């Protein structure tokens, strides 16, 4: 496929108009007219990942987190970021990142977390304001609320049956491959309504409480961010990468049957835990 065709598929559900103002989702490196037969899927773009793409003959690295958040003032190979750009250009490897554009898609990052946790149906936790979007599949503009696709951060839904909080902890740990979980116990021993947000989502704790969630699952909670939850809502906190690595599976499903995809072997959390 042409790279622009792949980008159109991704942006048909995660348009760049939906990324946060501070973000830099989109094509990071490469030519939109390049031919792509194989893509490497990753959470982060590291030098290891770019070299893995080269060794596996991938013409595209498709990532969650952008390689380039800010403009580079030089490309001399002094930093890991600069080395990634040089290695990618040298080997004709394009890099595309979908970050908060995919975060804001109902069936993106948080939606995939919900599926892995066992929620059968869910809605956006904190909706984005209504605005027109362009649907590449129909060639038409639509407004959120009149189209089946919904946008916003986090999701909330219910399990088919209540489960004990201990069972939920075990389910989350094994489904996400978490090395460690931090938590605040919920008000009740059994829970059913679950809110989730991929990445650093502590700012949405109040929204989860207001919508009567029994538990809020997210990442990167600071010590003082836990305190407002005590006695009000359960919290399950995990490593940032752990909460978002299923984005690679979202990419794989979007591109299934269109281009060969490989989930990176070298993509992993930079954080280690002493047990």
N, C-alpha and C positions, 0 to 999 in steps of 0.2 A: 504494500500500500504506500501511497504518498503520505509523508508525515502530516501534512495539513488535513488529510482525511481522518487520520487517527485523532488529531487534535479536535476536529469537528465532532467526533463521536463522544469524546470526553466532555467537551464544552456544551454538548446538547443537553447534558444533565447538570453539569457544574460550570455554568458560564462565568467568565472572568468578571462580569458585572456584579457577581455575588461575593467576590472576595472582600475581605476587610480592607479598610483604607490604607493600613500600614503594610499590607502584604505585597508580595511580588510573585504571585502565581503566573503561570504561562510558560512560553518557550524561553528557556534560559540560554541554551547554546544550540546552534544548528540552523539549517536551511529548511524551510517548510516544504520545499519541493523535493527533498531527499527521499529516496526509495527505502522503505523499511520492511524487512522480512522477519525480524526478531527483536523483541523488546525485553529489557531487564527491568523488573519491578522491584522497587525499594522504598523504604521509608525515608532514609537520609541519603544524600549524595556525598560519598567520601571517595578518597583516592582509591581505596580498596575496591569500591563498587565500580568505579569507572574502569579500572584494570580488569575486573571480572567481566564487564561488558565486552571489553576488547578480546579477552581470551575465549569468550563464548560466542563471538561473532555477532554481537547485538549492535544494531545501528542506532538504538534508542535506549536511553535510561529514563524510565517513567517513575517519578518520585512523588512522595507526599510533601516533604519539606523542600522549599526552594534552595538551590545552591547559592543564588544571588539575592540577598535581601537589600543590599545597598550597592550603589555603583562602585565598580573597581576603578581606582585612580592609576593603577599600573598592573601589568600582568608579567611578572618577572619570575614567578615560581617561588617567591619567598614564603608564601602562606599555603596552607592546605587548599584553600579555596582557589587560589591562582593556579596551583598544580593541577587541580581537577579540570579547570578550563583548558589549560594547555594540553593535557592528556586527551581530553574529549575532542578538541579541534584536530590534534595530530592524527587521531584515529577515526575521524569522520563519525563521531558519535554525538547524536543530538541529545539534549537533556530537556525534559518538560516536567513541570511541577504543578500540582493542582491544589495544594494546601487548603486555605480557608474557603476557596470556591467549592471544594469537595466537603469541607467541614459543614458548610451551610446547606448541603443537599440532604434531603430527608433520608435517602437510602445510601448516603455516603459513610463518613467515618463513624458517627454516633449510631446511625442506623445499623451498620454492621456489628457494632458492639452489642446492640440490642438483640440482634439475631443470635449472636454467639452466647448471649446470656439466657436465651430461651423465650424472649418476647415474640409473640406471633403477630401482633399489630402495635403500632406506636405512632405518635404525632410529634411535631416539632415542640420543643420545650420553650424556646424564646424565638418567636417568629421575627424575620426581617420585615421592615416596612414594605407594603405593597409597591411594586414597581414593574413596568413592562420588561419582559425578557423575550429574547429571540429564540425560537425553537428551530434548530437547524434541520430537524426532520420534516417539518411541515412548511418551513419558509414563512412562518407567521409570528407576529408578536402576540404575547399573551400576558395577562396580569395575574400575579399570585392570588390564589383564592378562586380563580375560574379555571384553573388547570390542575391536573392531578399531581404535578410536581409541586412540592412545598419547600420553602427555604427558611432557614434559621439555624440557630445553634442549639445543640443538644436535642434529645428526644425523651418522651415519656410514654410508658405503656404498662400493660399488666400481664403477669404470668397467667397461664390457664388455671392454675391452682395456687393457693398460698404455699409457701415453703418456709422452713425454719431459716433463721438468719445464718446459722452454721452451714446449712446445706447450700445457701446462696454463696457464701464465702468460698466453699469448696468448689462449687461450679465455676465461679469466676476465676479462681486460681488456676484450675486445670484448663479451662477453655482458652484463657489468654496466655497460658504458659508463664504466669507471673512468678518471679522468684520470691517476692514478698508482697504482702498486702498490709496496709494500715487501715484501721477502721474505728468508727464510733458505732456502738450498738444502737439499733432502732428502739422505738418506744415499746413495740410488741415483739414477742419471740418469733412470730411468723409474719412474713411480708408478702406482698403481691404486686403493688404498684411501684414501678422502678423508673427512675430518671437516670439518664446517662449522658456524658459529654466527653468526647475524645479530647486528649490533650489537657492543658491546664484550664479546668472548668470551675474552680471554686467560686468565681464571681456569680455563678448561676445557682448557688445553693439556695438563696432566697426564693428563686423561681420554682425550684423543686419543692420547697416547703409550702409555698402558696398553692401549688397544684396537688397537694396532699400525697406526695410520693412517700412511700415507706422508707426507701433507700435511694441515695444518690451515688452513682458510680462515676468516678472521674480520675484525674491524675494531678500530681504536683501541688497537693494541698500543703500550705504552710501551717505551722503550729497554731497561730491565732485564727486561721481560717476554719479550723476544726471546732473551735469553742462555741460558735453560734448554733451548731448542730446538736449539742448535748441535750438530751431529753426531748428533742423535737423531731429528729430524722436520723436514720442510719446513714453512715458514709463509708464507702469502700474506695480507698485511694491506692493507685498503682503508679508504677514508673511511666513516664510520658510516652516513651517508645512503645511500651507494652500495650498502652491503650489505643495506639494508632496503627500498629503493624498490619492489621487486617485490611487497611486501605489497599494493600497490594492485591488482595483477593477481589476487591471492588474493581480495580483496574482490569484484572484477569477476566472477570465476568463481562465487563463492558466490551472487551476486545475478543472475546471467545469466537473462534471461527473466522476471524478477520486477519489476525496476524499472530505468529507464534509468540507466546509470552513465557518468561522464566522468572520465578521468584528468586531474588538474590540470596546466595549462601553467605555472603559477607556482611549483609545488613544486620545490625544488632544494636542494642542499647549501649551507649558508651559508659553507662553506669554499672558498676559491679557492687555486689553486696557480700559482706563478711558474715557468715552464718555460724 
